[in-house]
Amino acid sequence: MSSTDVDVYIDTKLDPKHRGTVDALRALMADAAPDATECLTYGSPAWRGAKILAVISPSKTHLTFAFERGAEFDDPHGLLQGVGKRTRHVKIKPGADLNEAALRDYIAQATALDAA
């Protein structure tokens, strides 16, 4: 489900070099987690089930697509980064191809953990 707040964020605050990637991630989340609600959390686009599933955080050089319970994921793709107790993330550079199969797997794991 798309959010007007996220649309406004993209139009007014997001660096244009990240728009294509954010659009692709939004479409992927809408398809892979259709029951998740798109929202802003900590000033960044996010998706919520019972709790936060994933958050996009832009930086000057890349986007971070973070999974709140990513430390609990299986990671056969080897893309998850981070060392905290809960969150893991994937860094995506502007113009880079998304590893859609890996991201779908991570989204599926996030929604399964959220539903449990």
N, C-alpha and C positions, 0 to 999 in steps of 0.2 A: 504494500500500500504506500503510495507516494505521499509526501508531506509538503504542504505549502511553505512551512518554515524552512525546510531543506532547500526548496526551490529558491527562496529569497536569499538564503545563505550562499548558494552557488552563484546567484546573479550579482551579489553585492560584496562578498568577502573572499571567495575562492579565487586563487590565481588562475587565470585562463588556461595556463599550460596543463593544469590538472583536470580540466572539465571533462575531457574525453574519457579519462580513466574513471572519474567519479560516476559519469553517466553509465559506463559499462558495469561498474560495481553495483549501482542501483538496480540496473536491469537484472543482473545476476541474482541479487538478493530477492528481488520481486519474484523471480522464477523459482529459485531454490528454497526460499523460506516465505511462501506467500501469506502465511498467517502472522508474520512478524510486522510490527508497526514501525514505520520509519519516523524518526524524531531527531531532535538535537539534544545532545548530552555533552556537558562540558564545552559547549560552543561548537561542537563538531557533529556531522551527520552520523546517525547510529540507527540500530535496529533493536527492537525490544520484543521479547516474548513475555514470559513471566518476569524475567530480568533482562538486562542488556545482553545481547548476543554478540554484536560486533560494532566497532566504531572506526570511522575514517578520520585520520589526523594528518593534515597536510604540513609539509615542511618546505623549505626552499628547494630542496633537491629531489624529494620523493613524497609519496603518500605512504602512510602506515595504515594497513588494514588489520586492526587488532581484534582478537577474540577474547572476551572476558574470561572464559574458562579454558583457554587454549593450552594451559599447562596440563590439562587432563586429556588432551587429544592424543590419538595415535598419529604419528607423522611419517608415513611411508614415503612422502614426497620430499621431505627434508627442507621445506621452505620456511618453517616456523622459526622465529628468532625470539630471544628474550630469556631472562633468567629469573624473573619474579616468581612468586608463589602461585599466581593465577593467570595472568595475561600472557599471551603469545601473539606475535604479529608477523605479517608479511610486508616487506618493503617493495613498493612498486614505483619505478622511475617513470617520468612522463614519456609517453609514446611507446613504452614497453608492452609487449604482448602479455596478456594475462594467462596464467596457467589455469584455465577454466576448470579442468578436471580436478586439480588439487583444491582450488577454492570451493568448488561444489562439495568436495569431501569434507573440508573444514566446516562449511556452513551446515552440512548434514549432522556432523558431530555436535556442533553448537546447539542446534535445535533439539537433538536427541537428549543432550544433557539438561537443557532447559525444561524439557517435558518430563524428565524423571523426577 
